[in-house]
Amino acid sequence: MKEKWMPHIIAVAVFAVFIVLGLACATSPKVSGPVTFVDNVAVPDLSQAELFTKVKGYFDETFSKEYRNSNIWNSNQDSGIIRGKLVVDNVQHQDYLSRYNSTFTVEVKDGNYVISFTEPTIQGTGFISAEAREKTIQSYLAGANISAAAGLSNRTDEERRASWEKSVDSGYGSKTNPTDESPVKYDYQAVNFNEQWQKLAAELKRYVMVN
């Protein structure tokens, strides 16, 4: 009787292990509100036309060098509005890499401009190294091997590995095939976004003042 129930006991144990691991992954504090950033910069000596040219020049130059996947959606000198998408690649957290996307809007007027960032989303772009990828695959395989030992799976080691590799690559993405965009969930992600936005806003201000 004990042998009869052993596979079921093992299955319950495996399930419990995955629950514990899932809870461990969810320990990062979640964001409590919208993630946005606004910077209002006064440039008293410049007209709207002069300031617009400088701001637009900054984005044209920067997006051709540092933020190559970013782009300007539209710009209108009459209204003084520039809108686009900022894309920051290779953001690292633990063993994983991500792409951080956000929408930016610049409103230029005589003597000042306001830059704002909204709609932050994240895409997985893989692992920091081949070793990190293999470590993740091995973690998944450990659970699959326990299930196989309990008689819950008759797949070969090669079949299990191929299946898990496909699952890992689909779940974590790659630089050429990132995952779908997802909203910000955790505080550390919000911190990363704010650091990126503050950096770009500071660079834009410096560019406008110097050029």
C-alpha positions as a printed Julia matrix, in Angstrom:
211×3 Matrix{Float64}:
  0.0    0.0     0.0
  2.84   2.33    0.87
  4.53   1.61   -2.5
  1.26   2.27   -4.3
  1.0    5.77   -2.89
  4.69   6.64   -3.17
  4.48   8.2    -6.7
  1.62  10.41   -5.55
  3.54  11.49   -2.46
  6.54  12.37   -4.6
  4.33  14.29   -7.02
  2.89  16.33   -4.15
  6.41  17.0    -2.9
  7.52  18.17   -6.35
  4.5   20.45   -6.58
  5.32  21.89   -3.15
  8.89  22.56   -4.24
  7.7   24.52   -7.29
  5.28  26.5    -5.11
  8.11  27.43   -2.76
 10.35  28.43   -5.67
  7.55  30.51   -7.15
  7.04  32.34   -3.86
 10.78  32.95   -3.59
 10.77  34.58   -7.04
  7.91  36.86   -6.0
  9.64  38.38   -2.96
 10.63  41.6    -4.78
  8.41  44.48   -3.61
  5.78  45.45   -6.16
  5.27  49.0    -7.41
  2.49  50.87   -5.67
  1.61  53.41   -8.35
  2.29  54.76  -11.86
  5.93  54.97  -12.93
  6.54  58.34  -14.64
  9.07  61.18  -14.74
  8.79  64.9   -15.57
 11.54  67.52  -15.87
 10.78  71.21  -16.47
 13.84  73.13  -17.7
 14.08  76.9   -18.02
 16.21  78.35  -20.83
 15.26  82.05  -20.68
 17.43  83.3   -23.52
 16.09  81.0   -26.25
 12.98  81.29  -28.39
 10.77  78.29  -29.08
 12.28  77.85  -32.56
 15.86  77.98  -31.26
 15.14  75.65  -28.37
 13.21  73.21  -30.54
 16.17  72.92  -32.93
 18.52  72.13  -30.04
 16.2   69.54  -28.46
 15.54  67.83  -31.78
 19.27  67.86  -32.54
 19.99  66.08  -29.27
 17.62  63.21  -30.05
 18.81  62.89  -33.64
 22.42  62.64  -32.48
 21.87  60.44  -29.41
 19.53  57.96  -31.09
 22.05  57.41  -33.87
 24.74  56.47  -31.33
 23.77  55.3   -27.84
 20.08  54.36  -28.08
 19.99  52.81  -31.53
 16.6   51.09  -31.13
 14.94  54.32  -30.01
 13.12  56.58  -32.44
 11.16  59.8   -32.81
  7.55  59.15  -33.76
  6.68  62.7   -34.68
  7.94  66.26  -34.23
  6.26  69.54  -35.02
  8.11  72.83  -34.7
  4.9   74.88  -34.81
  3.43  73.12  -31.79
  6.86  72.53  -30.24
  6.05  68.89  -29.47
  8.37  65.93  -30.0
  7.19  62.41  -29.21
  8.96  59.09  -29.47
 10.09  55.86  -27.88
 13.16  55.41  -25.7
 14.64  51.9   -25.78
 17.41  50.92  -23.37
 18.98  47.51  -23.97
 21.09  45.16  -21.84
 19.59  46.11  -18.48
 20.85  43.43  -16.08
 19.07  41.92  -13.09
 20.63  38.85  -11.52
 21.36  36.43  -14.42
 18.95  38.02  -16.88
 18.96  40.83  -19.46
 16.02  43.04  -20.35
 15.0   45.78  -22.76
 13.34  48.79  -21.14
 10.88  50.74  -23.31
  9.1   54.01  -22.55
  7.28  56.81  -24.33
  8.7   60.32  -24.1
  7.16  63.69  -24.9
  8.93  67.05  -25.07
  6.89  70.26  -25.09
  9.01  73.23  -26.18
  7.99  76.85  -25.58
  9.72  80.21  -25.48
 12.26  80.02  -22.68
 11.57  76.5   -21.41
 10.79  72.89  -22.26
  9.17  70.02  -20.39
 10.21  66.41  -20.96
  8.08  63.57  -19.62
  8.33  59.78  -19.69
  5.34  57.42  -19.45
  4.14  53.93  -20.42
  7.2   51.93  -19.3
  7.33  48.3   -20.48
  9.91  45.53  -20.22
 10.99  42.75  -22.58
 13.21  39.79  -21.76
 16.29  39.54  -23.97
 17.99  36.45  -22.57
 20.82  35.77  -20.17
 24.04  37.52  -19.19
 26.04  34.46  -20.31
 25.78  30.93  -21.67
 26.58  29.69  -18.16
 23.62  31.58  -16.72
 21.32  30.07  -19.33
 22.6   26.57  -18.58
 22.09  27.1   -14.84
 18.45  28.0   -15.44
 17.94  24.97  -17.68
 19.5   22.69  -15.07
 17.12  24.04  -12.42
 14.17  23.15  -14.63
 15.62  19.74  -15.44
 16.02  18.92  -11.76
 12.25  19.08  -11.32
 11.67  17.12  -14.54
 14.04  14.39  -13.36
 12.16  14.08  -10.06
  8.91  13.68  -11.97
 10.53  11.03  -14.17
 11.77   9.15  -11.1
  8.22   9.18   -9.73
  6.97   7.59  -12.93
  5.11  10.7   -14.0
  7.06  11.04  -17.26
  8.52   8.54  -19.71
 10.45  11.03  -21.85
 14.17  10.56  -22.4
 16.78  12.94  -20.99
 17.3   14.36  -24.47
 13.57  14.95  -24.96
 13.21  16.61  -21.57
 16.2   18.86  -22.2
 14.97  19.9   -25.66
 11.57  20.74  -24.22
 12.98  22.76  -21.34
 15.46  24.62  -23.56
 12.58  25.7   -25.79
 10.59  26.78  -22.74
 13.51  28.73  -21.27
 14.28  30.57  -24.53
 10.61  31.37  -25.02
 10.21  32.62  -21.45
 13.38  34.7   -21.23
 13.76  35.8   -24.86
 16.93  36.8   -26.71
 18.43  39.95  -28.24
 17.06  39.03  -31.66
 13.74  37.65  -30.38
 12.7   39.46  -27.18
  9.62  38.5   -25.21
  6.39  40.46  -25.48
  6.29  43.81  -23.7
  5.0   43.66  -20.12
  4.24  46.47  -17.64
  6.45  47.37  -14.7
  5.75  45.11  -11.71
  8.52  45.56   -9.17
 10.23  48.41   -7.35
 13.68  47.58   -8.73
 12.29  47.95  -12.26
 10.81  51.36  -11.39
 14.19  52.4    -9.97
 15.93  51.32  -13.19
 13.5   53.34  -15.3
 13.91  56.46  -13.18
 17.69  56.21  -13.38
 17.49  55.96  -17.18
 15.09  58.9   -17.44
 17.13  61.11  -15.13
 20.27  60.29  -17.12
 18.69  61.2   -20.47
 17.06  64.35  -19.05
 20.42  65.48  -17.66
 22.17  64.78  -20.97
 19.49  66.71  -22.88
 19.8   69.7   -20.53
 23.6   69.71  -20.86
 23.34  69.5   -24.66
 20.89  72.4   -24.82
 23.03  74.58  -22.57
 26.33  73.89  -24.33
 25.43  73.72  -28.03
